[in-house]
């Protein structure tokens, strides 16, 4: 089993004729995802590797019955691209774009509740993959193995590292979600945990967090009250100084509660196995070999 993407996923790419969009559209297709078309305003009626390109997401959805979109649109237009996908009724919207202005995402977040049948992953994220079934994103598909461990991460690079370690131990994944490293994202840790909790194909979950924000603390509360499946976690940024952004726009410690140490302590109190060494992420999950 899996969450969010599978063999029924029908993908369009917004920005498919750009350099990033075209490269990753082909990579998703080559992995096995059903790529059915793309969107580039002004280039409707042309073809991309034999697939139709449309001027609008609504037209693309109508003509291809797409249910997922990956967004590779420059930051200035990315929020509008998200809203266009939501308005067209796309069920899964994955925004890869980094550097979207926070105010733009505030506007997007405000209207997300008006689209209850759609889900936004990202922005500034690697996307989603269900190994062996489909990927919608930029992660290297070859390192992923089908299995029963769910992975949720704010960091794309750390997600790849964790998956590589799991694979070296023959530990496969049901699905892996990069929720994004910006201050405002479409899907939270809690929402992703809830999806894995309901998935009969997931036996355990690995959560990869980092300094800044309250997502990990909210996840701890959810785990303590609603998760029946075991959860392990790694929190990046133990050596990060207070008040300085580290990598992601959302990775900045404003107070003691947003530090790696405090997040780890809260997760431990919730019954999470907290991993202190990033080199031992895979080993920590050995008990869930399937």
N, C-alpha and C positions, 0 to 999 in steps of 0.2 A: 504494500500500500504506500501511499504518499500523500502529500498535501500540496495544494495550489497548482502544480503542473503535473501532467501525466500524458499518456498517449492520446488523450482527447484534446489536448491543447492545440489551438489554431492561432498562430502568431502572425501579427503584423509588426513592422518596425517603423516608428515615426522618425524620419531622418535617414531613411534607408539609402539614399543616394550620396550621403556624405561619407567621408573616409572612415570614421568610426562606425557609423551605422552599417555601412556595407560590409566591413570586415566582420563584425560580430553577428550580423544577420546570416552570413554564410557559415560562421562557426556554429550557430544554433541549429541551422539546417543540417549541417554535416554531422552534428551529434545525433540527429534523429527527430528533432522537433519539426512539427508540420508548419513550415513557414509558408504563408499563403499570399503575402503581398506586402506592400509598404506604402508610406505616405510621405510625399514631399510636395508642398503647395507650389503650383506652377509647373509641375512635371507630370501631372495626371495624364494618363493615356500612353505613357512610355512603359518600358519593361525593365525589370531588374532580374538578370539571369533567367529570363523567361516568365517571371512573375509580374503581375500588374502593379503599377504604381498609381496611386490615387491622389487627388488634391486635398481630400478631407478624410478624417477617420470615420465619419458617418457613412460616407460612400464606400470606404473599404470594408466596413463591417457588413453593410448591406450586400455587397457583391461577393464577399468571401466567407461570411459567417464567422469571422474572427472572434475569439473570446479572450485574447490576451494581446497586449501591446508592450513593446520595449521602446523606451524613449531615448534617442540619441540626438537631442536638440540642444543647441547652445544655451547657456544659462539665461540669457535675456528672454528667450521665448519658451523655456521649458515649462514654466508654470501654466502658460496658456495651452501647451501641448497636453499636459495632464488634464486640465479642465475639459479640453476637447474630447479626450478619450473617455472621460467619465460621462460627459453629456451624450456621447454616442452609445453608451451602454456596455462598454468593454468591461468584462468581469474582473480581469486582473491587469493592472497597470503597473509596470515596472519602470521606474525612472532612474536611469543610470547617471544622468547628468550631475556633475559636481559644480559647486559655486553658485547655485541659485540664490538670489537675494532672500534673506530671512523674511522680509515683509511679503514677498511673493508667496512664500510657503505658508505664512499666516493666513493669507487669503484662501489658499487651497484647503488648508486644514479646516477652516471655518465652514466650507461647503461640503466636505466629505460626508458628513452625516446625511446630506440630502441624496446620497447615492448608496443606499443600503445594500444593493446587489453587487457593488463594485468594491475592489480592494486595491489600495495603493501600496506598493513596496518602494522604499526609498524616499527621497532622492539620495544621490551620492552613495550608491550601493552597488554590489556586484550582481545582484539579482537572485534568482531562485533556480534550484536544480533538483530533480528527482532522478537519481542515478539510473541509467539504463532506459529511462522513459522520455524525458524532455529536459531541456534547459532553456531558461529565458534570462540571459545575462552574459557576463563577461568572464566567468570563472573557467579555468582550464578543465574541461570535461573529463580528460583522461585520468585524473587523479581520484575521481569519485568511483566508489564501488556500491552496488545495490546492497542494502542491509536494513537494519532496524534501529539505528541511532539517528535521532533528529538533531540537527545543528542549527543554532541561531547565533548570529554574530553582528555586532556593530562594525567590525573591521573586515574588509575583504581579504586583506593579506593574512590576517590571523586565521580566518576561516580556511584559507587554502593550506596553511601550515598544519592546522588541526586535522583536516581531512587527509593530508599526506601522512601524518603520523598514524591515523586510524587505519589507513589503507595498508601501511607497512605491517600492521598487526592483523590484517585480514578482517578488519572491522568495517562493515559497510554502513551506508546511511540510507534512511528512508527518504528524507529530503533535507536540503540545506538552504537556509534563508539568510541573506545579508540584508538586515533591516536598514542599514545606512548610518553614517556618522554625523549627520547634520543635527542642529538643535531641534528641528521640527521634521518628523518623518511620518509617513502614512500609517505604518503598522508598528506597534510597540512590541516589546518583549512579552508582555502579558498576552496580547492577542496571538502572537506566534506560539507561545506555550499552550494556550487554549486549543489551538489547532492540533498540536502534537498530542495533547492529552486525549483528544477525541479520536485520534488515528489508530486503528487497530494494528497497523503495521509498524508502529513505533514503540519500542520497549523502554528506551531511556533517552534523555535529552542532554546535550552539551550546550551551555550558554556561554558566549564569549562577550564580555562587557569591557568597559573602559571608564576612565575618570570622567567626571562631568555629568550633569543631569540627574534625574531621579528614576530612570528606567529600571535600573537593577534593584533598587529598593522596592519599587512597585512589583517587580517580578518576584522578589522574596516573599512579599505578602500574599501574592497569588499562589505561589508554590506551597506555602504553609497551610493555606486554607482550601486549595482546590486541586492540587496535583497529586495523583496516585502513583505516577511513574517517577523513578529516581532521576535526579538532576545533578549534573556536575557543572562547575563553572570556573572560568579563568577571567580575572579582571586585570586588564593592562594598565600600566601607568603608575606603578608603585613608587618610582623615583621622580615623578613629575612635580615640579614646584607649583605652589598655589598661585593662581592668577595668570598663569601662562598657558596659552593654547598649545596643545601637543598633537599635531597631525590633523585630526578632524576638527571641523568647526565647532562641534559639540563637545570636544574633549578639553574642557578647561575647568579647573577646580575653583569654585567660588567660595567654598567653605568646607569644614571638616567632613560633613556628611557626603560630599561628592568625591572624596578621595578613594583610592583603590582599597586602602586598609579598611575604611568604614564600610564600603560596599561589601567587601569580603566577609566582614564580621556579621553584617545583617543577613547575608545569604547563609552563612554557617548556622546562625540561630534558626533559620527556616528549615534546616535539615539538608541543605545543599552541600555536596562534597566540593570544597573549594580547593583548586589546584594552584599552588604557589609558583611552580616552575613551568614556563611555557614549553620547555623541552619534554615535559612529562604529561602532556595533555592526552596523548594516545594511551599511554600506560594506565592512566586513571580510569579509562573506559574498558579495560580488558575484561572486567567481570560481566560485560554485556555482549560478549561474542555470540554471534548468531550465524 
